[in-house]
Amino acid sequence: MKIHQLPLGARFEYEGQEYVKTGPLIGAGSAGQRLIPKYATLRPLDQADAPPPATSRATLARADVLVAFAAFYAQCKAIVPEDRQAALDTARERFLQSLE
């Protein structure tokens, strides 16, 4: 299990030491706080609190994604300087093409 899969407050073992997750990548143990690398494999100690393994990816309706992206793009268009508008438009087109 990876650190980002554990909820805050979960207990886990890393390199033979017991920690409690206190932040996104932070574990607190007997020796103090430690940065836990995102790639590290951890052994959860609170199996009841561990999230179930993901069996499938959540999917969104294409129409919902397009509506959300249109709102995002409109806000970006309003704050991006005039000389960067062409780059924003190009990025928008690449995003929309990636959905096809």
C-alpha positions in Angstrom: 0.0 0.0 0.0 1.2 3.5 -0.7 1.1 6.5 1.6 -1.5 8.4 -0.5 -3.9 5.4 -0.1 -4.0 5.7 3.7 -6.4 8.0 5.5 -5.0 10.6 8.0 -4.5 9.0 11.3 -3.9 5.5 9.9 -1.1 3.4 11.5 1.5 1.8 9.2 4.9 0.2 9.2 7.7 1.5 7.1 11.3 0.2 7.2 10.6 -1.7 10.4 9.2 1.4 12.2 5.6 2.1 13.2 4.2 5.5 12.1 0.9 7.3 12.1 0.0 9.3 9.0 -0.2 13.0 10.0 0.0 14.6 6.5 -0.1 13.8 2.8 3.4 12.4 2.9 4.3 12.6 6.6 4.4 9.9 9.2 4.9 10.5 12.9 6.8 7.8 14.9 8.8 7.4 18.0 11.7 9.2 16.5 9.6 12.2 15.3 8.1 13.0 12.0 9.4 11.7 8.7 8.8 12.3 5.0 7.5 9.0 3.5 8.3 8.8 -0.2 5.2 8.3 -2.4 6.8 5.3 -4.1 7.4 3.5 -0.7 5.5 0.3 0.0 3.9 0.4 3.4 2.3 -2.3 5.6 -1.0 -0.9 7.1 -1.5 -1.8 10.8 -5.1 -0.8 10.9 -6.6 -3.2 8.4 -10.2 -2.1 9.3 -9.4 1.5 8.4 -7.7 0.6 5.2 -9.6 1.5 2.0 -10.7 -1.5 -0.1 -8.6 -2.1 -3.2 -9.8 -0.3 -6.3 -11.5 -2.8 -8.6 -12.4 -0.3 -11.4 -11.9 3.3 -12.3 -14.6 5.7 -11.9 -15.9 7.1 -15.1 -17.4 10.4 -16.0 -19.9 11.2 -18.7 -18.2 13.0 -21.6 -20.8 15.7 -21.5 -20.1 16.4 -17.8 -16.4 16.7 -18.5 -17.0 19.1 -21.4 -19.3 21.3 -19.3 -16.7 21.4 -16.5 -13.9 22.1 -18.9 -15.8 24.9 -20.6 -16.2 26.6 -17.3 -12.5 26.2 -16.5 -11.5 27.4 -19.9 -13.7 30.5 -19.6 -12.0 31.4 -16.4 -8.5 30.8 -17.9 -9.4 32.9 -20.9 -10.3 35.8 -18.6 -7.0 35.8 -16.7 -4.4 34.7 -19.3 -2.6 37.7 -20.9 -3.5 38.6 -24.5 -0.1 37.5 -25.8 -0.6 33.9 -24.4 -4.2 33.4 -25.7 -3.0 31.5 -28.7 -1.1 29.0 -26.5 -4.2 28.6 -24.3 -6.4 28.0 -27.4 -3.9 25.4 -28.7 -3.9 23.6 -25.3 -7.7 23.6 -25.3 -7.8 22.0 -28.7 -5.3 19.3 -27.7 -7.4 18.5 -24.6 -10.6 18.2 -26.6 -8.8 16.0 -29.1 -7.6 13.7 -26.3 -11.2 13.0 -25.4 -12.0 11.6 -28.8 
